[in-house]
Amino acid sequence: MDTMRIPGVSSGAESLIQCNALSSLVGRRSDNGRWRTRMFPARSRTWRLSPKRRLFPSVKAVSSEPKEKVADVVIDSEQGPGFSSLSPFGPDAASVASSIKYHSEFTPLFSPEKFELPKAFFATAQSVRDALIINWNATYEYYNRVNPKQAYYLSMEFLQGRALSNAVGNLGLTGAYADALKSLGFDLESVATQEPDPALGNGGLGRLASCFLDSMATLNYPAWGYGLRYKYGLFKQRITKDGQEEVAEDWLELSNPWEIVRNDVSYPVKFYGKVVSGSDGKKQWIGGEDIVAVAYDVPIPGYKTKTTINLRLWSTKAPAADFDLSSYNSGKHTEAAQALFNAEKICYVLYPGDESNKGKALRLKQQYTLCSASLQDIIARFETRSGGSINWEEFPEKVAVQMNDTHPTLCIPELMRILMDLKGLSWEDAWKITQRTVAYTNHTVLPEALEKWSLDLMGKLLPRHVEIIEMIDEELVSTIVSEYGTEDPDFLKEKLKAMRILENVELPSAFADVIVKPKNTKDSKEAAQTVVVKKEQEEEETAGEEVEVIPEPTVKPPKMVRMANLAVVGGHAVNGVAEIHSEIVKKDVFNEFVKLWPDKFQNKTNGVTPRRWISFCNTYLSDIITSWIGTEDWVLNTEKLAELRKFADDEDLQSEWRAAKKKNKLKVVSLIKERTGYTVNPDAMFDIQIKRIHEYKRQLLNILGIVYRYKKMKEMSASEREKAFVPRVCIFGGKAFATYVQAKRIVKFITDVGSTINNDPEIGDLLKVIFVPDYNVSVSELLIPASELSQHISTAGMEASGTSNMKFSMNGCILIGTLDGANVEIREEVGEENFFLFGAKADEIVNLRKERAEGKFVPDPIFEEVKQYVRSGVFGSNYDELIGSLEGNEGFGRADYFLVGKDFPSYVECQEKVDEAYRDQKRWTRMSILNTAGSFKFSSDRTIHEYAKDIWNIKQVELP
């Protein structure tokens, strides 16, 4: 008899659950398109529960006491037709409506009197989740049975976006749910907008991770994601007259209908304490502060496949026993709950401010919690699937751990700790296993983003891990000395300085004398004679004077742990995320490591999922593409988008293309009115830059270009303005980190410029400047389909890849940008004539900065003109600190490090070419079509295939 387990049900056999219409959640499509079975039959069914088979077997924490086993529960599939069928397609609208009504009544989060939009969303989401759970459980039952090698993607961010539209789209249920909700008095789009964006990320790092999960599921790769469940996210952004203000996110206040808490999946995580040696010589980490990480699972469905994978998020807590009831009853309420607060706050906020030592410690706790809980979970699964015979040498043959940037780098010492201290492996065996298991993706060349942690802080918080890191560093020193020898001490010293994991730390005792310079007798005598002469001269000058000798203080540089170096040393693969970025990584960032291990480094150009980023968010364009290509297979095989090239000059396609763009622009007109109060003209060019606010992304260059445009408009008559300029709506979106002062100044400057221009009656609809507050995935899903020009204008060589540039290009938007990140490859694919290029190249940047430092840079007159205009007070202030950062030749926060002034003339000239092209709508539409046609390379499906083949060595596993 076929059975299915209900996740989260913990009672034993022969229990009865009465439910309405959920015993047959899935149907199978026949060859003629009819449905063989009904999903969600209208009559009530009885689910009989019995302890049959285990789809999510109990797992024991790696370093915890044995737990009492709980009998697993299954559902008898004979209670309804089609229950054993796992095809996710085919229910009729009536069955779906019945399911939604069932959840509104029997899994309520709202009072029963009303059935309004918020309640409709939760009931709809719970209905969809039921369908996901079947495939979800079946996926992991099958994986447990066949035991394939599985990849685990660890990331501090997963910027998912709303799940409802994506889930029903991947399941092929969009039509059924739209019709069902219509019959209940709602429309699917309005219901979907009730879902808050999960506040689990900030920028491209998290959005990439979420695209990867979608592709892993769609391509049937055995994989999981691991992250943290942030209660308050990064922050919710408000725009006031003073600029950006931050308030806590509230995405979990009404609960999250997609997640399932796994109370039986929890692991201990330790901080502080001390390391002792047992009688057997093994190290033990004892004492300190103990918390518990609890698993929250979110299903990730693939597109048109049964495979549904998992995103496991960790939340932190302390056991109830840690609540000091005695203190509470004596009036010490805060102290009584201190342990609980200390545990829970770890997952309160993404990237808590780290200017204080407490902030740094909290961030390090976050990173270690992610690594420790995830590895304990991975190891428990490996042990379970291994049965009674565990061979640790097979661990890398069953497990691949991908570290998304340096945040999860503590995976390396943590895996070593577990293997040695808890599993009894030798250092040599544990090190081989770790190196074969772990891989590292580098996302930045910015020095401040290549994480370093205070050795003192880490030693206090994670004492055993520092011991292990010191041993890894010693292994590395040994390798470097063996490779390069000791004949040239200066050469060896430079190698060690560049490559060691521990910075400003003395060499291990075994190598203390390897870089001591041999004394040159002649040089020593000359040096001694020079000292004597100088001493005599000083004595003559100060004869007869009492001189107090005050020794100059010696400031020792702080001892640091370089996490990027640890990631390179401890993993078997290091990849960049765009061709130009990977070359910079090899030539500059990790050049010394490349010389030592050249085969370890590779490129994996980023990609985005075409499901969310065209098919679901831009249905107008998707329908046109399918109609002209003749198939919707392009959603899975984006190479078919290239077929649009042969229709690029077709007037009918161009007409349809422009009409779709206009519909999307009208949605954005409504969004702007709702969020900002401004009214904009849908016939103007929509010029968009949506990214986190950072100096290297150069939102400042964009807004100064707008200021220059405005100044020139003001110098003309009305008729001259209309002839000289194309109407534009310039749209910004993005968050500045709460403590990043310069970025917040840029936000205020943009909003001040917008306030002036948008209220200038002489300019009218010819130019508008909009800052959309609280930018997130859902906002981008409206802005990107409506975009006509998109700005990707970072200083060349500083953007690792970018992914929004790929989304814009896919949606037929033309890019203006530098030769940076994935811009280089996008330009190659869409054609140079369909990309607006400006600015210095990456290999010129170092010399340009050097010239600036030497005082050789001469700013262009138009750049001086625009700065002077800003300082005139026309926008309400002179912005001394902001404009001052673009001036001078040296000093912190000065000297225009990001080369805004250098690239400004080229940028203005390029924008004139944009206006010229936009006036010819036939030419512009052709460029737009060719951007979509040339974007096929930038699907995350292609990227995941490459990771699976070249780094993880995993195979596709399709469910039977």
N, C-alpha and C positions, 0 to 999 in steps of 0.2 A: 504494500500500500504506500503510495507516494505521500510524503509529509513535508510540512514546512514549519519552521520554528518562528514564534513571535518574539522579536527582540524585546528584552526588558521584562518579560514575564518570568517570575521567579518561583511560582508555586509548583507543586508536584503534579502527579498523574491524576487523571480522571476528573480534572476540574472542568467546569463548563463555562463558556463565555457566550452570551447571547449578543449577536450583532445583526446589523441590518442587511447590508448589501455588499459585503467585502469578501465573501468566500471564493469568488472567482474574479480576481483583479485583472487578469490578462487574457487576451484572446489571440488566436493565430489567424493570419490572413491566408486565404486560399488562393489558388492560382487565378481565379476569376475575379478576385477583389472582394468577395463576400466574406463575412466573418463566420468562422466555424463555431465559435463559442461567444457567449455574451460576457462582457465585463460588467461587474457590479449588478447582478440580478436583483430585481426589485424585492423579492421575498426575503424574509429573515432566514438565516441559516444558523445552525448550531455548530459551534467549533468544539470538537472533542480534543482535549489535551492529554497527551501521554508522553512519558519519557522515552522518546524514540532516539533519533540521531542528533548529533551535536554539530550545529553549523558554526557557532562561536564558542568553542570549548573554553572552559575556565582556564585562565593562565595565572601562574604564580609570579609574584614580584621577584625580581632577581635577588634583591637583598632584603626581603621581608620574611616574616614568619609564614608558615603554611596556612592557607585559608581553608575554611570549611567549603567543601564542594556543594554546589547547588544543582539540583536536577534540572537538566535542560528540558524545554517544553516544545512540543511540536504540534502542528495542526494537521488534522486528517484531510487530505486533499480530496477524498471521496465525497466530502460534504458539498462540493460544488463542481460543475463541469469546468474543464479548462484550467484547474488550479495548478496542475503540474506543468502547464505550458508556460514558457518564459518569454515568449515574444511580447514586446511592450506595445504592440500596436492593435488598435481595433475596437475599442468600446464605443457604443453609441451614446448620443447626448443624454438620453433618458437615464441610462445607467450612471453616467457621471453625475447628473443632477441629483439622483438618489443618494449617491455617495456623499456629495457635498451637504445635502440636507441632514444626512446621518451624523456627520461630524459637527454640524452646527448645533445638534441636539445632545449628542452623547460624548463628545470631547470638547466641551465648551470652555472658552476663556472669557465669555461675556455673559451678561444676564440674558434670560430667555425672551424678554418682552419684545426686543427689536432684532431685526436681521438687516444690519446696515453694512456699509463697505468694509470697515475693519473686520467685522465678524465674518463677512463673506470671504475675505482674503484668507483668514486663518483656516476656515473650513475647507476652502479650495486647496490650500497648501497641504493640509493634513490628508486630503483625498489623494493628491498627487504622491505624497510621501508613501502612502500605502502601496502604490504601484511600484515605487522605487525599491521598497524594502524587499519585495519578492526577488527581483533581479540582484539586488545587493547581497542578500543571504545566499542565493544560488551561486553567485560569483565566488564567494569565499568558501562555500562548501566545496566547490570544484577545485579551487586552489589548494585547499587543505588535502584534498584527495590526491591530486597529481603532483603537488609539491614542486612547482616551478621556481626558478630563481626570480626573486621579487625585488623591485627597486623601491627605495624609500626616499622621498624628497623632503628635506628638512629646510624650513624657511621661517624666518621671523614674521613674514608678511604673506597673507593670501587675500588679495583685493578682489573678492569674488563678484561683487555686484548682486543685484536681485536675482533670486533663483527661480521664481515661478515660471516666467516666460521661457527661460533657458531649459528648464526641466521638461515642460510640456512639449517644447520644440524638439528636444532630443528624443523624447519618447514617441514623437509622432502624434501627439494628442491635442495639438493646438486647436484644430477645428472642432473636436468633440467638446473641449472645455469652453470654447467660445460659445458654441450653441447651447450648452448646458447652462452657462451663466446667463445667457440671454433669456432663456426660459424662466430663470429665477429673478429676472428684472435687473440684471447687471451686464456690463460688458467687460470682457477679459482685460482690456487695457487699463480700465479704471480700477479694477480689482488688483491688478499687478502693481499699480503705483502706490498701493497701501503698504507695500513691503519696504521696510527701511533697508538701506545698504548696510551689509555687515561691516562693522568698523574694525576690520582685521588687517588693514594695510594702509599705505600712504601713496605710493607711486608705482613706477614701472616694475620694481622688484616684486611686489605683491601681485600686480596684474599679470606679469609673466608667469608666476607660479600657478595662478588660477587657469591661465590658458593651457599650461602644460598638463594640469590634471584633466581638463576636458579632452585633450588629445590622447593622453594615456588611456582613458576609458574608451574613447571612440576607436582607437586602433587596437584595442584588446590586449594591452600590455598589463601584466601583473604589477601593480604599483599602488602605493599609498602616499598621501601627503601627511606631514606632521607640522603642527604649528601651535600657537598659544591662543586661548580664548580671552581676548581683551574685553573687559567689561565696559570700559569707557572709550575704547579706541584711541586714536591720536588726539583729535578734538573736533568739535563742530565749529566751523568758522563763521563769525559774524563780521560784517563790514559796517563800521560806523564812521562818523566824521573824523575820528582819530586813527582810522585804518582798520587793521585786523584785530579782532578780539577772539579769544578761545574759550569755549565752554565744553563741558564733557559730553560725549556722544551718549545717546539714549536708546541705542538700537536693541538692547535686551530688556527694556522696561516692560514690554508686553510679551516677553519670551520669544524664542526662535522656533518656529514650527518645524524647521528642517533637521534640527539636531536631536540626537538621542543620547542622554547621559548613560554611561556605562558604569554604574556604581560598583560593579564587580571587577572593573579594570582600573586599578589604582596602584601607584608605586610610591615608595618613600624616596624623598630627596633630602639630602643632608647639606648643611652649610656649617662653616667654622669647625670647632672641635680640634682634635689632634690625631697624629698618626703614631701608632705603637706597633712593635713587633711581637708577634705571638711566639709561643714556645717552639712552633714549627718553622719559625723564620719568616712567616708570611706577615705582610703589613696589614694592619687593621685601622680603619678610620673610625674613631669613636667620639662620643660626646657631641657637643655643639647643638645646633638648631635643626629640628626635623620637621618637615612638612609632608603633605601628601598631594600628588598630582593625580587628578581624576580625568578620565577620558570622556570627551563629548564627540560623538561621531556624526559626520555630515555626508550623506550619500552624493556621489558625483556620477551622474549617468552619462554613458557614451551616446553618440548619435547613431540611431538606427542599428543598435547592437544590444544584446542582453547584458553585456559587461557594465557593471556599476561598481565603481571603486570607492575608496573611503578617504575622507579628510578627517584625521583624528586631531582634535584640539585639546590641549591640556588646560584645565583650570586648577588652581591651587587652594588648599585649605589646610587647617589644622584639625586634629581630632577633638571631639567634644571634651575629652579629658583634659585638654590644655586650657579650657576655660576655668579660671580661678574663681570658683563659686564663693570661697571664703572671703576673698578680697571684695568681690561684688557686693556681698551682703554687709560688708563693713563700710560700704560707701565708696570704695575705690573702683568705680565702674570702668574707667578707661584702662587702668592697670590690669583689671581682671580679664579683659578681652584682648590684651596686647599681643599674645601669641597668635590668636586668630587673625587679627589685623595684619600682623607681619607676614603671615602666609598668604592671605587673600590679596594683599596689595601687589604681589608679584605679577598678577594678571589683570591689574586695573587698567594700565595705560600702555599703549605702544610707544616705545622710545621715550621713557620718562626723562625729564631734564637731568643732565649729568654734569652740571657745573659744580655741584657739591659732591663731597665724598659719599654721602648717603645716596645721592642719585646714581653715582657710578656703581656703588655696590648693588643697587636695585637692578640696574641694567645687566650686570654680570650674573645676578641671580636668575634673571629671566633667561639668559642664554643657557645657563647650566641646566635649568629646569627643562627646557626644550630638549636638550641633548640627553640628559640622564633618563627622563621618563620615556623618551622615544626609544633609546637603545635598550632599556630594560624590556620594553614591550616587544621590540624586534627580536631580542634574544629569547624571550619566552615563547614567541611564535616559532622560532627555529627549533627550540627544544621540543615543543609539542609535535611539530611536523616530523621531527627525527624519530619519534617513537621512543623505544627503549634503548636505542643505540645512537649516542651522540658522538659524532666525530667533528671536533672543532676545526680541523683542517678543511672541512667541507663548507664552513661558514661563508667564505667569500664566493663559493659556488652557488649559494642559495640567497645571498643578501648583497645588495648594492646600496650604499648610502651616498646620496648626493647632497653636498652642503651648498645651499644657495647663498653665496657671498660668505663673508668671514664670520657672521654671527653664530653659526653652529659649529665652529672650529673645535670647541671643547669636546665634540664627539671623539676626537682622536685620543686625548688622555683618558676620557671616560670609558671608552671601549677597552683601552689598555688596562685600566683599573679593574673593570669587571672580569676580564679574562684572567688577569694575574691573581688578584686578591680574592675573588669569589669563585672562580672556576679552576684555579690551581695551575694555570698554564705558566710556562717559563717566559722570561722577557723576550727571548728570541722568537718563540712561537707566537706570542701575542703580537709582537711588532710586525711579523710577516702577515698575519691575518688582518691586522688593522690596515696596513698599507694596501693590501689587495681589495679591501672592502670599500674604502672611503675615496671620494673624488670631490673636487672643489671647482665651483664656478666663480670666476672673478668678474665683478660688475663695475669696477671703477679703477681709474688711474689717479684719482685725487688722493694726495698723501693723507689728508685728514680722514678719509674713508677707509684706508687700510688700517684696520683697528689695531690699537696698542692698549694693553692694560697694565696698570701699575703692578709690578711684581710683589710689592708689599701688600697691596689690597688682595691680590689673588692668593697670596700665601696665607693670609688670615681667613679668607672665605673658603678656599679650596686647597687646604694644605697637602693632601695626597696628590692632587693634580699637579701642583708645582713640583713636587718630587719627580713625578713622571716626566714633566716638561723639561726639567733639568737633565734628566737622563737622555731624553730625545736630543736635546741640544748638545750633549756630550757626544752622542753618536754622530751627530752632524759635524761637529768639530773634527772628530776622528776621520770622517770621510773626506773632509776638505784637506786636512793635513796629508792624508794618504794620497790624494789626487794631485796636489800641487807641491808637496815637499816643503822643506824648510830652508832651502838654499837662499831664497830672497825674502827676508823677514818683512820688508815693507809691502811687497806684493801679497804675501800671505795675510798680513794684517788687514789690508784692504778687502780681501776676500772674506775674511771672518767678520769684518765690520758690516759688510753688505748682506751676508747670508745667515748669520746666527739668529736663532729664535729669541734669545735673551739679549737685550740691548743695554749697554753700559754696565755689563756684569763681567766680573773677572773670569778669565778662562778657567775651566775645570782644572783641578790640581794636577791631573795627569798631563796637562798640556801647558802648564804655567810658564815654562821656559822655552816654548817653541818659537816665539817671535822676539826673544831678547837679541838685540843687535850685538854682533861681535865688536869688541872695542878696537878702535884704530889708534895706535899709540901716538902717531904723529898728530892726528886731529885732536886727540885728548890734550896733548901738550900745548898746542896752539890755543885751544879753548881755555885752558888753565891760565896761560899767559895773558889772554884777553881779559879774563876776570880780574887778575891781579892789577893790570893797568887801570881798569875801570875803578877798582876799589881805591887805588892810590889817588886817582883824579877826584873821586868823591870826598876822600879825606882832606885833600887840599882845599876843596871848595867849602867844606864845613868846619875848617879849623877854627877853634875857639868858640864854636857854637855847641849848645847842648841839643842833641838831636834825639827825638823819641822815635824809635823804629817801630812802625806799626805794620805788621805783616798783612799783605793783601789777602782778603778772604778767598778761599777756594770754594766755588760752587760746584758741587758734584751733580752731574746730570742724573735725572731719575732713572731707576732701573725699571725696564719695561719688558713686557712679553709681546712680541710681534706676531699677531694672530695669522696674518697672511703668510708669513714665512712658515709657521707651524702647519698651516693648511697645505702648502706646497710640499713640505717634507713628509707629512704623514699620509698623503694620498697618492694614488697611482695615476691620476689624471688631473690636469689643470686646463680649463678652457676659458677663452674669452667669448664674447657674445656678438661680435661682428668682425669682419675680416680686418678692418683697420685697427680696431681695438685689440684684437689678438696679436697683431704685429707689434703694437706699442707695448703690450704686456711682455712679449718676448724680447724686444729690443731695449726697453727701458726699465719697466717695473721689476721684472724677474730675470734680467739678462744673465746674471751669474748662475742662477739655477738652470737656465736653458743650456748653458755651456756644460753643466754637469750632467743633466738628464734631458737631453733634447727631445726624446720620444714621449716625454710626459705631457708636452704642451700641444694643444690643438684649438681649433676654432669651432664654435657652434653658433652660427648666426641665429639670433632670436626669431621668433615668429609669434603670430597671434591666431586665435581660433576663428576660422571663417564662419562658424555657427553663430556665435554671439555677435561678431563684429561686422557681418554683412547680413547673413540670412535672417537673423531674428531682429536686429536693431534697425535694419533698413529694408523693410519688406517691399517698398515701392521699387527700389533698385533690384532687389533679388528677383522679383517677378519678371522684370525686363530682361535680366541676364538669362534666366531660365527659358524665357520665350525665344530669345534670339539664338541661344546656343542649342536649344532643342532638348535640354535635359537639365535636371537639377543635380546631376552627379558632381557638378563643380563644387558643391558644398563639402564633399569628401575628397575630390580630386581637383584641387585648384588649378592644376595645369590646364584644365579646360577653359579657364578664363581667357587664355591667350587667343581663343577663337574669336573673341570680340574684335581683335585687331582688323579683321577683314571687313568689319562693318563700321569702322570708325568714321567714315565719310558719308555713311548712309543718312539721308535727311530724316527719314522716319525714325531711326534709332536716336538721332540727335534730338529730335523733337520730344520723344518719350523720355529721354535722359534728362532734358531740362525740366520737363514737367514733374518728374520725380524729385528733382532737387528743389523745386519750388514748394512742393508739398512738405518736404522736410524743413525748409526754411520757415514756413508758416508755423510749424510746431515750436521752433525756437523763438519766433516773435512772441508767442504766448508765454513761453518760459521766461523770457527777459522781462516782459511786463509784470509777470507774477513775482519774480524774484527781486527786481530792481525798481519797478515803477516806470521805466523808460519805454517809450514806443519807438520801434525802429522800422525801417522800410524794407520789406522782403525783396524788393527789386535791386537793392544795393548789394555789392559784393560782400559776402561773409568771410572775413579775414580772422582766423582763430589761432590763438596760442594757449594751449591748456597743458600745463605741466606744474610740478611742484616749483615753488618760487626759489630760485637759486641764482647767484651771480653768474655762474658759468653758463646757465641756460639763457641768459641775456634778455630777460623781459625788459631790462632797462634799455637795451638797444632798440627794441620794438617801440616802446613808448616815446623814446626820444625821436624816432623816425616819425611818429604820429605828431609830435609837437612841431617838428620841422614842417610837416605837411600843413598843419593848422596855421602856422605863422605865414607860410606862403599864400594860403587862401585869404588870410586877413589883409594881405597886401594887394589883393586883386579886387576888381569889380565883380559883381554877381555874375555877369555874362562871361567874364574871363575865367572865373572859378569853374563854372559848369563845363567850359571847353577844356580846361587844363586837367581836371581831376575826375576820376570815376567815383561815384558814390560808394562809400564803404561803411560797414559796421565792423569795428575792430573789437573782438571779444577776447577777454582774458579769463582764465580760471586756474586755480591752484592755491595750495596752502604754503605759507611760510612757517618754518619750524618756530615754535613759541619763543625760543631764546636766540633766534637768528636775527639780530637787530637790523642788519642791512637789508635782508630780504623783506622784513616788515616795512622798512622805509620805502622799498620799491612798490609794495602793495598800496601804501598810502598815496604815493606819487601818482600811480595809475588812476586811483579813484578820484584824486583831486583834479587831474587833467580831464577825466571824464565829466566831472561835475561842471567844469568850465565850458568845455566844448559842447556838451549835450544841451546846455541852456543858452547857447549863443544863437540868437534868431537869425543872424546873418549867414550862418553856416547851415542851419536846418538839417535836412536829411543827407547832406553831402558828406558828413562825417559824424559818426557816433563812436563813443568809446565805452564799452561795457565790461565791468568786472562782475562775473557771476559768482556769488558767494557760495561757500561750502561745496566746492567742486568735488564730485565723486563719479563712480562708474555710471550711475544712472543718468547724470547730467551729460556725461561724455557720449552716452548712447543716443542722445538727442543732438548734440552739437556736431559730432563727426559726420553723420549723414547729411547735415545741412551745410557743411563747410565747402568753400570754393577755393580758398587759399589758406594754407596752414604753415605756420612759422616754426622751423626747426633750426635755430640760428645760434647754437652753442659755439663757444670758442673751439676751433678745430683741434681735435685730439683729446678733448675732455669728456665728451659723451661716449659712454661705452658702446651703446647701440641705439637705445630708444625703441619703443614699440608703438607709441602713438603715431609716429610717422608712417608705420606700416598700415595702421587702421585707417588713417586719412587717405592714403594712396588707394587702398582697397575700395574705398567709398567714392572714388572718382574725384578726390581733392588734389589740387596741384600744390606742390611743396615749394617753398622758398627756404633755402638753407645753405649751410656750409658743407664742406667735404668732411663730415664728422659722423662717427657711428655708422648706423645702417643707412644713412643718407647716401653714402658712397655706392652701396649695392642697389638701393632703390633707383638711383639715377641711371645706373647701368641697365637695369631691367626695363624701366619705363621709357628710356630714351632721353638723351641729354637735352633735346629740344623741348621736353615736357617737364622740365625741372628748372626752377630759377635759382641759379648758383651765384654766390658772391663770397667774398672774404678771403682771409689768409688761409693757407694750407697748414696741416699739422706739422710738417717738417720745417716750417718757417717760424713757428711760435717761439722757440727758445732764443733764436737770434733777435727776434723783434723785441722780446723782453730785455735782452742784453743791451740793445740799442737804446731802449727807454732808460735803463739804469745809467747809461753813459751820457744821457742828456742829448742824444742825437735825434729823438723823435720830434717831428714838427707837425702839430695837429693841423688838419685841413680847416680852411676858413669857415666852411659850413658847420663844422663841429663846434667851433668857437662861437659861431652865431647862435646855435641852438642852446648852448649852455648859458650864454648871456641872456637869452630870451627867458629861460627858466628862472634865472636869478633876478629878473626884473620884477618878479612878484605877480605875474599875470595869473598864476595858478594858486595864489594865496599864501605862498611862502617862498623863501629863496633856496631851500633844500641844500644848505651848505654841506652837511655831512655826505649827502648822496652825490652831489656834483663834485665835491672835494675828492671822492674816491677815484675820480677820473683824471685827476691832476697830480702834478709833481712827478718826480722820477724815482723815488724810493720811499720806503716806510710802510708800516703795517696799515692796511686800509687805504693806501694811496697808490699812485703810479699806474692806475688802470690795468690791473693784472689780467683782466679778461678781454682786453684789447677792443673795448667798445669804440674808442676814438679811432683806432686804426681801421676798423672795418666799416665805420659809419658812412664815409663817402661811397664806398662800393655798395653798401646796403641801400642807400637812397637811390642810386642809379638803377639798381636792380628793381626797386619798387616802381620806378617809372616804366620799366619794361613790362611789369605786371599790368599796369594800367593800360598800356598799349595793347597787350594781348586780350584783355578782358573786353575791350571795346569791340573786338571781332568775335562775336559769340559762337560763330561756326568753328573758328579756330580753337577757341577756349573749350568748347564741348568736345572737340576731337581730342584735345590734350587730356581732358577728364576721362574719356573712354579708354585712352591708351594707358592711363595710370591704373585703372582697374584691371585692364588686360595684362599689364606687366607686373602686377602685385602677387602673382601666383606663388612665387618662391617664398613668400613671407608668411606662409601658413605654419602654425606651431606643429602641425602633423609632420611636416618635413623635418623640423628640428628634433622632435621626439624620436622619429625613426633613427636619426643620427646618434642621439644619446644612447638609444637602446643597442645599437650596433657597435659603436666605437668606444663607449665608456662603460655601460652597465652590463653588456653581454647578456641581455634578456631576450626572450622570444615571445612572440604573440601567442596568446592562449585564448582561443575562441571557445565559448561554452557550447556544449552539444545541444 
